């Protein structure tokens, strides 16, 4: 069994050279929201959900993005509603959210 059922890595990269980066699109705020929401729902911990910071995941042009392992599902999201949907559907119900998945 995996140590975490779902391990979500949020790209929090911030570029200062004018190129797109996830943090320019609110990734840090949404990371904190996801971490706090999982904690409030008692989803965090061993064999459950872990929400982690990540450096650049090389997909900032789609930002903000996260990847969830061990499933290897990549998400693009824009607001707290999207994060709520990922938590409910993917983390709780085990069904990835197709409309938010990056397929490239």
C-alpha positions, 0 to 999 in steps of 0.5 A, a space after each residue: 500500500 502507498 504511504 499516501 492514497 493521494 499525494 498532490 504536488 502544487 507548482 508554486 513556481 514564480 518567474 521574474 523574467 516575464 514568462 508564465 508561472 503558476 504562482 502568477 495565477 494564484 497557485 500559492 493561495 489555492 495551495 493553502 486553501 487545499 491544504 487547509 480544506 483537507 485538514 478540516 475534512 480530516 483527509 490528511 495523514 498516513 494512507 490519506 491525502 498529502 498536499 505538498 509544495 513543488 517547484 516548477 513542474 514545467 507546465 506553467 503555461 497551463 498554470 496553475 497546475 498540480 499533479 496527484 500521485 500515485 495516479 499521475 493525474 495532472 490538473 489545471 484549476 482556477 479557483 476554490 470551486 475547482 479545488 473543492 471539486 478535486 477534493 470531493 471527486 478525486 480524493 474522497 470518491 476516487 474519481 478524477 475530475 475529467 474537466 480539469 485534467 491536463 491531457 497534454 
